[in-house]
């Protein structure tokens, strides 16, 4: 299986919980003999879609922009058997970097309308990879991902074979939660194996991934105290980590 893992986190490995989970997922996939390439969008130049429809009319399938999306990323995406969208949750959805990537896949579809069961869509020009969504959020409740999940299911429908969402993600880098962090990351690794082998994640593995780590009141109290500490010291979380 040829897999393209697209990491849209703007943070590097030392801060990114998105990348932390993605590394485990990729490790599991590679252990199941998948050929996985990881792309970090923060290192790529991708222009915003300007809605000119050149890719639909004058140069079908080819964008007017000759950037990293056109030259590298879109061809790799369409040649993959499976693509992973790894994104932090921003304002209840995918972040801007990934949204820009998604919008720039417009050349891969045709302008014509087709109808199925009373719903319209655009046909693909060719094959489309299967999809996996992975995301993390600081909020502790799993329902925080509902809007993201709804949008991705609307876009990719049956091609979206797995969704891996981890709430309370800040606990994953705190020493007090090391034992549960190890179990969660091991479960994400197992999910990678299962996706390659079965194109789905088992219920038991998913339960381990989303297992509760901390109760709501305790998390709110701890988070508020930590943010107040940053405010009082006049530092960002990254700067605070670097001072340790």
C-alpha positions as CSV (number, residue, x, y, z in Angstrom):
1,X,0.0,0.0,0.0
2,X,1.3,3.4,-1.0
3,X,0.4,6.0,1.7
4,X,0.9,9.8,1.7
5,X,0.7,11.3,5.2
6,X,0.0,15.0,5.1
7,X,0.8,16.8,8.3
8,X,-0.7,20.3,8.5
9,X,0.5,21.2,12.0
10,X,2.4,24.5,12.0
11,X,4.4,23.3,15.0
12,X,7.5,21.3,15.0
13,X,8.0,17.9,16.6
14,X,8.9,19.3,20.1
15,X,5.4,20.9,20.4
16,X,3.1,19.2,18.0
17,X,0.7,16.6,19.4
18,X,-0.6,16.1,15.9
19,X,2.8,14.9,14.8
20,X,3.2,12.8,18.0
21,X,0.1,10.8,17.0
22,X,1.0,10.7,13.3
23,X,4.4,9.3,14.0
24,X,2.8,6.4,15.9
25,X,0.2,5.8,13.1
26,X,3.0,5.8,10.4
27,X,5.1,3.5,12.5
28,X,2.3,1.0,12.6
29,X,1.6,1.3,8.9
30,X,5.3,0.8,8.0
31,X,5.4,-2.3,10.3
32,X,2.6,-3.7,8.2
33,X,4.7,-3.1,5.1
34,X,3.1,0.0,3.8
35,X,5.2,2.5,1.8
36,X,4.6,5.7,3.7
37,X,5.8,9.2,2.8
38,X,5.3,12.0,5.3
39,X,4.8,15.6,4.0
40,X,4.9,18.6,6.3
41,X,2.8,21.4,4.8
42,X,4.6,24.0,6.9
43,X,7.6,23.4,4.7
44,X,5.7,23.8,1.4
45,X,4.6,26.8,-0.7
46,X,0.9,26.4,-1.5
47,X,-1.1,29.3,-2.9
48,X,-4.7,29.8,-2.1
49,X,-7.3,28.7,-4.6
50,X,-8.6,31.9,-6.4
51,X,-11.7,30.2,-7.9
52,X,-10.7,31.1,-11.5
53,X,-11.7,27.6,-12.8
54,X,-8.8,27.6,-15.3
55,X,-8.3,24.0,-14.1
56,X,-11.8,23.2,-15.3
57,X,-11.9,25.0,-18.7
58,X,-8.7,26.2,-20.3
59,X,-6.2,23.6,-18.8
60,X,-8.4,20.7,-17.5
61,X,-6.7,19.1,-14.5
62,X,-3.9,21.7,-14.3
63,X,-3.9,24.6,-11.9
64,X,-2.8,28.1,-13.0
65,X,-0.3,28.2,-10.1
66,X,3.0,26.4,-10.5
67,X,3.8,25.9,-6.8
68,X,4.6,22.9,-4.6
69,X,0.9,21.8,-4.8
70,X,0.9,21.6,-8.6
71,X,4.5,20.3,-9.1
72,X,4.6,17.8,-6.2
73,X,1.8,17.3,-3.8
74,X,-1.3,16.9,-6.0
75,X,0.4,14.2,-8.2
76,X,1.6,12.3,-5.1
77,X,-1.9,12.6,-3.5
78,X,-3.6,11.2,-6.6
79,X,-1.1,8.4,-7.0
80,X,-1.5,7.2,-3.4
81,X,-3.6,4.3,-2.4
82,X,-4.4,6.0,0.9
83,X,-3.8,9.5,2.2
84,X,-3.8,10.7,5.8
85,X,-4.9,14.2,6.8
86,X,-3.3,15.0,10.1
87,X,-4.4,18.3,11.5
88,X,-4.9,20.1,14.9
89,X,-8.4,21.1,15.6
90,X,-8.7,24.9,14.9
91,X,-12.1,26.5,15.5
92,X,-13.9,23.2,15.3
93,X,-12.4,22.2,12.0
94,X,-9.3,21.5,10.0
95,X,-6.7,24.2,10.2
96,X,-6.0,26.7,7.4
97,X,-3.0,24.9,6.0
98,X,-5.0,21.7,5.4
99,X,-8.1,23.6,4.2
100,X,-5.9,25.3,1.6
101,X,-4.5,21.9,0.5
102,X,-8.1,20.5,0.2
103,X,-9.3,23.5,-1.9
104,X,-6.3,23.1,-4.2
105,X,-7.4,19.5,-5.1
106,X,-10.1,21.1,-7.3
107,X,-8.2,20.2,-10.6
108,X,-8.8,16.5,-9.7
109,X,-12.5,16.8,-10.3
110,X,-14.6,17.7,-13.3
111,X,-17.1,20.6,-13.4
112,X,-20.0,18.6,-14.5
113,X,-22.9,17.7,-12.1
114,X,-24.0,14.2,-11.5
115,X,-26.9,13.1,-9.3
116,X,-27.3,10.1,-7.1
117,X,-30.1,9.5,-4.7
118,X,-31.2,13.2,-4.9
119,X,-27.7,14.6,-4.2
120,X,-25.4,16.3,-6.6
121,X,-21.6,16.0,-6.9
122,X,-18.7,16.4,-9.3
123,X,-17.1,13.3,-10.9
124,X,-13.4,12.6,-10.4
125,X,-11.1,12.9,-13.4
126,X,-9.5,9.6,-12.3
127,X,-8.8,7.6,-9.2
128,X,-8.9,9.0,-5.7
129,X,-7.1,7.7,-2.7
130,X,-8.8,6.3,0.3
131,X,-8.7,8.7,3.3
132,X,-7.8,8.7,7.0
133,X,-8.4,11.7,9.2
134,X,-6.3,12.3,12.4
135,X,-6.7,15.2,14.7
136,X,-6.0,16.3,18.3
137,X,-7.7,18.9,20.5
138,X,-7.0,20.5,23.9
139,X,-10.7,20.2,24.9
140,X,-11.4,17.0,26.9
141,X,-14.7,16.0,25.2
142,X,-14.7,13.8,22.1
143,X,-17.8,15.7,20.7
144,X,-15.5,18.6,19.9
145,X,-14.6,16.8,16.7
146,X,-18.2,16.6,15.4
147,X,-18.0,19.5,13.0
148,X,-14.7,18.4,11.5
149,X,-16.0,14.8,11.1
150,X,-19.2,16.0,9.5
151,X,-17.3,18.1,6.9
152,X,-14.8,15.4,6.0
153,X,-17.5,12.8,5.7
154,X,-19.4,15.2,3.4
155,X,-16.4,15.7,1.2
156,X,-14.9,12.2,1.0
157,X,-17.9,10.0,1.8
158,X,-17.1,6.3,1.6
159,X,-13.5,7.0,0.8
160,X,-13.0,8.1,4.4
161,X,-12.2,4.7,5.9
162,X,-11.0,5.8,9.4
163,X,-11.1,8.8,11.8
164,X,-8.7,9.0,14.7
165,X,-9.4,11.9,17.1
166,X,-7.7,12.4,20.4
167,X,-9.2,15.0,22.9
168,X,-7.3,16.3,26.0
169,X,-4.2,16.1,23.9
170,X,-2.1,18.3,26.1
171,X,-2.0,15.4,28.6
172,X,0.0,13.4,26.1
173,X,3.1,15.4,26.8
174,X,2.8,15.7,30.6
175,X,4.9,13.4,32.8
176,X,2.0,12.7,35.1
177,X,0.2,10.9,32.3
178,X,3.1,8.9,30.9
179,X,1.5,5.5,31.5
180,X,-1.7,6.3,29.7
181,X,0.2,8.2,27.0
182,X,2.2,5.1,26.2
183,X,-1.0,3.0,25.9
184,X,-2.7,5.6,23.6
185,X,0.3,5.9,21.3
186,X,0.6,2.1,21.2
187,X,-3.1,2.0,20.2
188,X,-2.5,4.5,17.5
189,X,0.3,2.4,16.2
190,X,-2.0,-0.6,16.2
191,X,-4.6,1.4,14.3
192,X,-1.9,1.9,11.6
193,X,-1.5,-1.8,11.3
194,X,-5.2,-2.4,11.1
195,X,-5.8,0.2,8.5
196,X,-3.2,-1.3,6.2
197,X,-4.5,-4.8,6.7
198,X,-8.3,-4.2,7.0
199,X,-9.0,-0.6,6.0
200,X,-10.6,0.1,9.3
201,X,-9.8,0.5,13.0
202,X,-11.2,-2.1,15.4
203,X,-13.6,-1.0,18.2
204,X,-11.1,-2.2,20.9
205,X,-8.3,-0.2,19.4
206,X,-10.4,2.9,19.1
207,X,-11.5,2.6,22.8
208,X,-7.9,2.7,23.8
209,X,-7.2,5.7,21.6
210,X,-10.1,7.8,23.1
211,X,-9.9,6.5,26.6
212,X,-10.5,9.2,29.3
213,X,-7.4,10.6,30.8
214,X,-8.6,13.3,33.2
215,X,-11.9,14.5,34.5
216,X,-13.3,17.8,33.2
217,X,-13.1,19.9,36.4
218,X,-9.5,18.8,37.2
219,X,-8.4,19.6,33.6
220,X,-10.1,23.0,33.6
221,X,-8.5,24.0,36.9
222,X,-5.0,22.8,35.8
223,X,-5.2,24.4,32.3
224,X,-6.4,27.7,33.7
225,X,-3.6,27.7,36.3
226,X,-1.0,27.0,33.6
227,X,-2.3,29.7,31.3
228,X,-2.2,32.2,34.1
229,X,1.4,31.3,34.8
230,X,2.3,31.9,31.2
231,X,0.4,35.3,31.2
232,X,2.1,36.4,34.5
233,X,5.5,35.4,33.1
234,X,4.9,37.1,29.7
235,X,5.9,34.0,27.8
236,X,4.4,31.6,25.2
237,X,4.1,27.9,26.0
238,X,7.1,27.2,23.7
239,X,9.2,29.9,25.4
240,X,8.3,28.4,28.8
241,X,9.4,24.9,27.6
242,X,12.7,26.3,26.3
243,X,13.5,27.9,29.6
244,X,13.3,24.6,31.5
